[in-house]
Each structure stands twice: as C-alpha cells, then as structure tokens.
C-alpha cells in the first residue's frame, strides 16, 4: 500500500520550509550585522612617523584627517592661517553618498594653498566650501583633542574662562574634556571664584569616574581651602560613583606635604561620599596618619566613622586613631562613642584591650560605656583582665574594673577576673568592698572561695593592705 498523499506532501514541504527558515535567519543576521556596522561610531588615531591619521565615524558619516607637521588655524577657527614648509593637511568627509575633500599645502611665505574636491572632481573653494570647513574644524577638535593646548589658549585670549567652559560642554568625550580642563589649569591662575566654577563644571560635565578622578587629582590644594571651591569639590566628588576612584582622588591629596589644616575638613566631608566600608576605612587610616597631631580630629570624622557598618573596618580605623600621640579627652570620648556601634564582641574587645594597655592610669567613662555593650562574659573578662595589667594601676581604676565586673554572669569568668585583679593590685581597704561585692555574685562556693583566697594572698604580700580582722588575729597569735 502506498504512502498516504498527505504524508508524502508533508515530507516534501518540511525540507522546503526548513530551508526558507534558515535562509530567513541568515538574511536577518546579515542585515542586523550590516546595520550595526554601518551605524557604529568611534575615533581612530594613528601616528606613523610625522604623519597623524585620524578617522572619525558616526553612523554612516565618515571623516578622515591626515596631518603632517605644523598647520595653524585662524583664531576664529573658520579657516587655515598657515602651513609650515614640508607640512600638509588633508580632510575628507563622506556623507549621504557625497564626498568632500580639502588639501592644504604650504604656499609662498607659509600662506596655505587650498585644493578642493567634490565627489573627486576639482572645484572652486567658494563660500559654500568655506562654510563646510568652518563646520568641520570644531568637530575635529572636539572629537580628537587635536591642538588642545593652542585651542584653549585661543579661547582664553578671546572669551576667557567662561568661553572655554562653554566650549568644553560641547565636547562629548570625557577624556578630551579632561585634556581641556588640564590645559586651562596649566595656562591660567584662576581666582577662587573661577576655580569654583571650573570644579563645578568638572563634576557636572565629566561622566567617567576615571577621568573625573584624574581631573580632581590634578587640582592644586588651593581648591580645598576656599569656601566656595571647597564646596564645589565636595559636590564634584559626589559625581564619582566608584568608591575606589573617589578614594584614589582623596588619597592623592593626603599624600601631599602642602596641605593646610582647613583642607582636611574638606577632604573628610568628601570622604563621606564613599559607600564601600573597605575603601572608606583605608582612606580614614591614611587621613589619621597625616592629620596634625596638635589638632583634635574634625567633627566630620565622627560622621564618617558612623557610616562604616563593617566591625573589622571600623575597629581598624579606631585603633589607628587611638594610637595618636596625646589624644585629648574630648577626642577619646568621640572615638569610643563610635566604638559603641561595633557589633562584634571580638572586634570591640580587641580594640578596648589595646586601649586599656596603652592609655594612662585613668580610663574614661566612655571606655566603660563601650565595655557595657559587650554581650559575652568571656570577652568582658578579657578586657577587664587586660585593664589590670597596666603598670601601677590606681585604686580608682581597680574599683571601676570591679564595678564593671558585676555584668559578668559566668562564675568561671568572674573567678578568673578576680584572681587577675588580686594579682595585679593589693586588695586594700579602698578596693576590698568592690572586690567582695563582685565575689558575692559567684554562685559556686568553690569558685567564690578561690577568688577570696586570691584576695587574702594579695593582702598578705602587703601588711598595710590586710583586713582589720586579719591584723587583729595576727596580733593575738603573736601575744
């Protein structure tokens, strides 16, 4: 029996349909690739020997520039002023099926000799050709950065800083914009008002974090000291989305030796725009390292510290800050207030241990407030034990330690602490009441007795520290 007609027809149609489908896919991909290629844009610049070749493409529009030697434009950038010997300029534009080409070579005395071609045919360089050149020259400048130094000089001479700022805003490339800004700063000594305007334009116009960071880093430290320009600097720093790039920009200033004291306030304000805990902590460590030791850290430091959410990073910065020579009481309270936000018992304990072992005999109330945020008995005992190791601790310090010890609920940790206290300081009449209150909180008779035995041994080493009952008993035995 033969194959059914419907089945045979379907078997023949399927390869045909599949072939059509694949052909359609190929055509679609080819058309997509063609469209993408024809509408691509970019700038290529290649220098071979003395000849620079520049190719600019935007969609189907093409512009090619070949330049050798020195070619000078007029101040209004409408035409070519001079072509030096052995130099030349070629500009060719292709758009919408037309081709325009200009060739400029040196004539007598440097006067340019212009050859003009339309669709490869020689033509008169008339008003329409002049209009073409006038329109194409700024486009070349703005796209390539060609002759940025001379161009900025011409704008400054004719229209000042406001004129060059208006021109920079017409440039799409962040890199070229930075090149122009650098030339402005190199060729002028801007007033504080002009500097403020420059920095605000930088933050608004340059979209690349990398280019803006390089631009801000190139500024002199004067930008940080004037109220208007300092405010503009902080605002511009907010335009940098990359925490790494912003940190690099600010760290570059900290590495300088010419910073005035007021400049640090600007830098710490700008630092608060850093969202990464790591990058902010690294910058603050550098900040503390170079901050004048005779000045209290600025108020903005507290805000910056409070924005760090990683316990390790916050502890890292505070440890460096607490090591500063001659830390004032006000500053110590400020730093320990920030320490209270550390959620990790380990990190907070490590910080307080280092502080207790290096600070003077008096521990401030802010130390014990930070200590009170520890949740684990083990870390609380570690810190208090370390606080007893300061050479020649005072009775006041030991009383404060014993008072804080009442927060320890573990019999073992309390007994260990009291033994350490007894070894570090003679349990005299002043300290004994606080010691005994702490010992009374131990539920275990055995561990409580161990703590009290350590106190008796401590007193025995110093006869003046013995309890009255012990002295009376010793006198009776001797009688």
Legacy VTK file of the C-alpha trace (Angstrom):
# vtk DataFile Version 3.0
C-alpha trace
ASCII
DATASET POLYDATA
POINTS 479 float
0.000 0.000 0.000
1.433 3.368 -0.987
2.213 6.217 1.384
-0.779 8.491 2.003
-0.794 11.652 -0.141
-0.965 13.971 2.901
2.040 12.319 4.498
4.106 12.450 1.268
3.242 16.134 0.788
4.240 16.986 4.342
7.559 15.152 3.970
8.376 17.235 0.864
7.236 20.541 2.379
9.243 20.213 5.576
12.741 20.495 3.961
11.492 23.407 1.845
10.087 25.217 4.905
13.229 24.495 6.922
15.397 25.840 4.117
13.307 29.007 3.892
13.504 29.459 7.633
17.289 29.070 7.694
17.634 31.465 4.789
15.499 33.987 6.626
17.684 33.600 9.710
20.856 34.153 7.669
19.391 37.229 5.960
18.200 38.641 9.291
21.589 38.098 10.935
23.386 39.595 7.919
21.091 42.619 7.858
21.489 43.076 11.606
25.256 42.889 11.309
25.222 45.300 8.373
23.060 47.799 10.208
25.232 47.527 13.295
28.386 48.016 11.251
27.001 50.934 9.257
25.812 52.724 12.384
28.904 52.124 14.515
30.800 55.118 15.818
34.268 55.803 17.127
37.584 57.568 16.662
40.861 56.045 15.464
44.096 57.968 15.665
47.321 56.526 14.284
50.657 58.310 14.022
53.256 56.988 11.614
56.438 58.985 11.621
55.496 62.647 11.128
52.019 61.871 9.790
48.971 61.640 12.017
45.912 59.923 10.572
42.555 60.396 12.275
39.350 58.617 11.307
36.020 59.599 12.834
32.825 57.645 12.194
29.311 58.318 13.387
26.728 56.059 11.837
27.185 56.300 8.051
29.132 59.539 8.338
32.917 59.349 7.919
35.653 61.940 8.356
39.339 61.306 7.666
42.142 63.703 8.595
45.799 63.379 7.566
48.155 65.867 9.180
51.883 66.333 8.839
53.998 68.987 10.514
52.659 72.353 11.672
49.334 73.661 10.407
47.902 76.757 12.141
44.244 77.754 12.178
42.844 81.257 12.426
41.796 82.474 15.888
38.101 82.212 14.978
38.685 78.652 13.673
36.973 79.433 10.387
39.913 78.713 8.106
43.567 77.746 7.825
46.020 80.534 8.653
49.394 78.977 7.880
51.025 75.763 6.666
54.699 75.400 7.513
57.171 74.020 4.932
57.007 70.245 4.436
53.635 70.200 6.178
50.159 69.477 4.864
46.568 68.912 5.936
44.001 66.678 4.242
40.362 66.478 5.332
37.853 64.200 3.639
34.185 63.821 4.546
31.751 61.193 3.292
28.057 61.556 3.939
24.837 60.580 2.167
26.692 59.448 -0.952
28.752 62.654 -1.294
32.469 63.092 -0.790
34.184 66.377 0.069
37.945 66.714 0.264
40.281 69.575 1.169
44.051 69.585 0.704
46.136 72.365 2.266
49.821 72.673 1.376
52.408 75.400 2.037
52.482 78.333 -0.361
54.742 81.371 -0.521
55.540 82.699 2.960
53.509 79.967 4.622
50.220 81.071 3.094
48.093 77.965 2.579
47.329 76.710 -0.894
43.915 75.069 -0.875
42.744 72.349 -3.258
39.027 71.500 -3.021
37.280 68.420 -4.438
33.604 67.492 -4.560
32.939 63.845 -5.382
36.575 63.556 -6.534
36.221 66.393 -9.021
38.237 69.628 -8.574
36.032 72.563 -7.603
36.332 76.208 -6.605
36.872 76.854 -2.910
33.907 79.207 -2.663
31.682 80.407 0.196
29.931 77.057 0.496
33.300 75.322 0.770
34.342 77.853 3.401
31.148 77.137 5.339
31.952 73.432 5.137
35.419 73.958 6.595
34.056 76.216 9.313
31.633 73.484 10.355
34.036 70.579 10.183
37.007 72.075 12.049
35.342 72.313 15.508
34.060 68.781 15.068
37.597 67.543 14.502
38.881 69.436 17.512
36.112 68.274 19.835
36.353 64.654 18.774
40.123 64.193 18.690
41.608 66.697 21.138
43.840 67.904 18.325
45.819 71.054 19.273
44.105 71.253 22.677
46.851 73.471 24.060
46.618 76.029 21.251
42.855 75.917 21.157
42.462 76.571 24.889
44.904 79.462 24.558
42.845 80.980 21.755
39.609 80.723 23.723
41.206 82.203 26.844
42.506 85.136 24.818
39.187 85.841 23.106
36.476 84.903 25.624
38.196 83.959 28.887
37.396 81.044 31.187
33.650 81.368 30.629
34.229 80.945 26.895
36.350 77.820 27.204
33.872 76.308 29.693
31.086 76.808 27.155
33.221 75.065 24.523
34.090 72.136 26.815
30.399 71.472 27.328
30.121 70.827 23.571
32.707 68.028 23.790
31.275 64.521 24.182
34.470 62.688 25.131
35.282 62.681 28.849
38.939 62.180 28.026
39.039 65.204 25.729
37.166 67.275 28.293
39.792 66.402 30.901
42.531 67.338 28.438
40.967 70.780 28.003
40.498 71.305 31.751
44.123 70.411 32.353
45.189 72.989 29.784
43.010 75.641 31.430
44.703 74.999 34.771
48.146 74.926 33.165
47.665 78.218 31.316
45.881 80.267 33.980
45.939 81.075 37.668
42.194 81.105 38.336
40.723 83.270 41.070
38.798 81.474 43.867
35.562 82.302 42.026
36.899 80.951 38.713
38.256 77.869 40.469
34.846 77.229 41.990
33.238 77.493 38.550
35.813 75.168 36.999
35.347 72.472 39.623
31.557 72.607 39.434
31.725 72.221 35.648
34.097 69.272 36.010
31.698 67.454 38.312
28.771 68.152 36.010
30.389 67.584 32.604
32.808 64.655 33.040
30.797 61.441 33.216
33.653 58.943 33.522
34.656 58.155 37.115
38.219 57.501 35.972
38.570 60.763 34.059
36.920 62.815 36.803
39.156 61.256 39.418
42.235 62.136 37.367
40.913 65.657 36.901
40.214 66.241 40.595
43.595 64.773 41.494
45.266 67.282 39.175
43.839 70.234 41.092
46.066 72.193 43.431
45.398 72.022 47.148
44.086 75.605 46.912
40.748 74.139 45.864
40.321 72.688 49.368
40.815 75.883 51.357
38.434 78.437 49.841
34.857 78.025 50.999
33.295 78.242 47.523
35.749 75.975 45.715
35.840 73.526 48.640
32.065 73.208 48.446
32.334 72.648 44.702
34.997 69.977 45.258
32.745 68.041 47.661
29.867 68.342 45.176
32.061 67.130 42.306
33.207 64.165 44.382
29.582 63.055 44.629
29.611 62.593 40.854
32.167 59.786 41.172
30.163 56.600 41.505
33.170 54.322 42.026
34.261 54.189 45.664
37.735 53.108 44.587
38.178 56.058 42.223
36.938 58.544 44.813
39.239 57.112 47.441
42.165 57.383 44.996
41.350 61.034 44.311
41.211 61.962 48.001
44.218 59.839 48.960
46.250 61.729 46.375
45.726 64.936 48.340
46.647 63.253 51.631
49.977 62.266 50.125
50.909 65.911 49.574
53.011 67.860 52.020
51.498 71.299 51.368
48.035 70.732 52.856
46.706 73.469 55.080
44.772 72.467 58.182
41.428 73.620 56.798
41.919 71.375 53.766
41.410 68.303 55.948
37.868 69.393 56.737
37.052 69.424 53.012
38.609 66.006 52.473
36.712 64.405 55.366
33.466 65.893 54.038
34.153 64.447 50.597
35.106 61.093 52.142
31.562 60.655 53.401
30.506 60.080 49.782
32.363 56.732 49.813
29.912 53.870 50.248
32.385 50.977 50.491
33.404 50.227 54.084
36.787 48.975 52.931
37.632 51.994 50.790
36.394 54.446 53.409
38.347 52.717 56.166
41.530 52.687 54.084
41.167 56.397 53.385
40.464 57.250 57.031
43.541 55.317 58.125
45.610 57.468 55.740
43.761 60.549 56.960
44.544 59.881 60.635
48.178 59.117 59.825
48.836 62.572 58.342
46.403 64.683 60.366
48.195 67.282 62.536
48.844 65.710 65.936
48.215 69.006 67.732
44.621 69.194 66.490
41.538 67.287 67.570
40.124 65.191 64.729
37.382 67.126 62.887
33.719 66.607 63.649
33.199 65.112 60.201
35.337 62.196 61.350
32.548 61.019 63.647
30.044 61.052 60.807
32.454 59.152 58.571
33.088 56.552 61.284
29.385 56.109 61.923
28.832 55.294 58.252
31.145 52.242 58.456
28.992 49.167 59.022
31.723 46.503 58.964
33.008 45.870 62.501
36.513 44.907 61.399
36.947 48.003 59.207
35.646 50.313 61.934
37.923 48.749 64.516
40.888 49.162 62.133
40.348 52.905 61.837
39.666 53.431 65.549
42.779 51.505 66.539
44.932 53.831 64.433
43.146 56.924 65.741
43.504 55.846 69.377
47.253 55.429 68.907
47.698 59.093 68.033
50.083 60.778 70.473
48.427 62.911 73.111
44.819 62.023 72.306
42.677 64.642 74.062
39.860 63.599 76.389
37.298 65.094 74.010
38.762 63.124 71.126
38.924 59.922 73.175
35.235 60.210 74.034
34.446 60.852 70.361
36.304 57.732 69.221
34.949 55.487 71.964
31.453 56.718 71.195
31.936 55.401 67.659
33.295 52.151 69.117
29.943 51.502 70.765
28.477 50.798 67.318
30.784 47.769 66.853
28.524 44.735 66.993
31.247 42.074 67.118
32.307 41.313 70.684
35.668 40.093 69.442
36.497 43.247 67.468
35.331 45.571 70.235
37.211 43.569 72.864
40.425 43.677 70.834
40.102 47.449 70.460
39.420 48.040 74.173
42.237 45.704 75.206
44.722 47.666 73.128
43.446 50.943 74.548
43.464 49.729 78.174
47.061 48.589 77.857
48.315 51.854 76.345
46.295 54.647 77.941
47.178 56.355 81.204
46.001 55.245 84.634
42.556 56.811 84.273
40.067 55.097 81.997
37.329 57.495 80.858
33.648 56.842 81.376
33.303 56.387 77.605
35.574 53.342 77.876
33.204 51.679 80.310
30.167 52.688 78.282
31.683 50.906 75.287
32.569 47.995 77.559
28.935 47.759 78.602
27.916 46.876 75.043
29.803 43.561 75.189
27.383 40.661 75.381
29.731 37.738 76.074
31.232 37.190 79.548
34.386 35.759 78.008
35.230 38.973 76.115
34.193 41.191 79.031
36.563 39.303 81.301
39.335 39.542 78.676
39.080 43.329 78.514
38.878 43.832 82.277
41.790 41.478 82.873
43.862 43.394 80.334
42.973 46.644 82.108
44.576 45.313 85.297
47.925 44.810 83.558
48.730 48.492 83.263
51.885 49.116 85.371
50.973 50.549 88.782
47.205 50.745 88.275
45.389 53.082 90.629
42.754 52.133 93.165
40.229 54.129 91.170
40.924 52.067 88.053
40.567 48.819 90.008
37.280 49.967 91.538
35.948 50.823 88.089
37.026 47.420 86.802
35.336 45.625 89.705
32.165 47.652 89.238
32.012 46.665 85.540
32.679 43.058 86.534
29.190 42.886 88.036
27.895 42.467 84.462
29.623 39.054 84.281
27.161 36.243 84.944
29.546 33.312 84.487
31.051 32.054 87.765
34.147 30.841 85.956
34.811 34.138 84.145
34.194 36.157 87.336
36.528 33.956 89.368
39.235 34.248 86.689
38.908 38.036 86.640
39.045 38.433 90.416
42.166 36.299 90.582
43.774 38.555 87.968
42.708 41.651 89.919
44.190 40.272 93.125
47.470 39.506 91.385
47.693 42.984 89.882
46.779 45.118 92.896
46.807 44.654 96.693
43.243 44.275 97.935
43.327 47.124 100.456
40.572 48.820 102.403
39.647 51.029 99.445
39.320 48.227 96.917
38.057 45.435 99.211
34.321 46.421 99.266
34.091 46.382 95.461
36.047 43.121 95.331
33.774 41.432 97.847
30.629 42.603 96.044
31.929 41.042 92.868
32.900 37.833 94.686
29.441 37.631 96.284
27.906 37.344 92.804
29.622 33.961 92.309
27.096 31.209 92.984
29.683 28.425 93.231
31.090 28.178 96.752
34.294 26.645 95.449
34.992 29.341 92.855
33.996 32.121 95.249
36.474 30.791 97.811
39.203 30.697 95.170
38.610 34.375 94.440
38.618 35.334 98.141
41.742 33.257 98.715
43.472 35.237 95.969
42.441 38.432 97.761
43.879 37.180 101.062
47.125 36.238 99.341
47.237 39.674 97.756
46.760 41.377 101.117
49.343 39.146 102.767
52.014 40.467 100.408
51.355 43.992 101.698
50.800 44.150 105.521
49.277 47.623 105.172
46.591 46.124 102.970
45.428 43.384 105.362
41.870 43.355 106.591
41.376 44.577 110.189
40.273 41.131 111.351
43.357 39.556 109.864
45.631 42.103 111.581
43.935 41.565 114.965
44.254 37.800 114.658
47.922 38.119 113.782
48.477 40.332 116.862
46.711 37.834 119.161
48.782 34.941 117.882
51.991 36.850 118.464
50.869 37.672 122.043
LINES 1 480
479 0 1 2 3 4 5 6 7 8 9 10 11 12 13 14 15 16 17 18 19 20 21 22 23 24 25 26 27 28 29 30 31 32 33 34 35 36 37 38 39 40 41 42 43 44 45 46 47 48 49 50 51 52 53 54 55 56 57 58 59 60 61 62 63 64 65 66 67 68 69 70 71 72 73 74 75 76 77 78 79 80 81 82 83 84 85 86 87 88 89 90 91 92 93 94 95 96 97 98 99 100 101 102 103 104 105 106 107 108 109 110 111 112 113 114 115 116 117 118 119 120 121 122 123 124 125 126 127 128 129 130 131 132 133 134 135 136 137 138 139 140 141 142 143 144 145 146 147 148 149 150 151 152 153 154 155 156 157 158 159 160 161 162 163 164 165 166 167 168 169 170 171 172 173 174 175 176 177 178 179 180 181 182 183 184 185 186 187 188 189 190 191 192 193 194 195 196 197 198 199 200 201 202 203 204 205 206 207 208 209 210 211 212 213 214 215 216 217 218 219 220 221 222 223 224 225 226 227 228 229 230 231 232 233 234 235 236 237 238 239 240 241 242 243 244 245 246 247 248 249 250 251 252 253 254 255 256 257 258 259 260 261 262 263 264 265 266 267 268 269 270 271 272 273 274 275 276 277 278 279 280 281 282 283 284 285 286 287 288 289 290 291 292 293 294 295 296 297 298 299 300 301 302 303 304 305 306 307 308 309 310 311 312 313 314 315 316 317 318 319 320 321 322 323 324 325 326 327 328 329 330 331 332 333 334 335 336 337 338 339 340 341 342 343 344 345 346 347 348 349 350 351 352 353 354 355 356 357 358 359 360 361 362 363 364 365 366 367 368 369 370 371 372 373 374 375 376 377 378 379 380 381 382 383 384 385 386 387 388 389 390 391 392 393 394 395 396 397 398 399 400 401 402 403 404 405 406 407 408 409 410 411 412 413 414 415 416 417 418 419 420 421 422 423 424 425 426 427 428 429 430 431 432 433 434 435 436 437 438 439 440 441 442 443 444 445 446 447 448 449 450 451 452 453 454 455 456 457 458 459 460 461 462 463 464 465 466 467 468 469 470 471 472 473 474 475 476 477 478
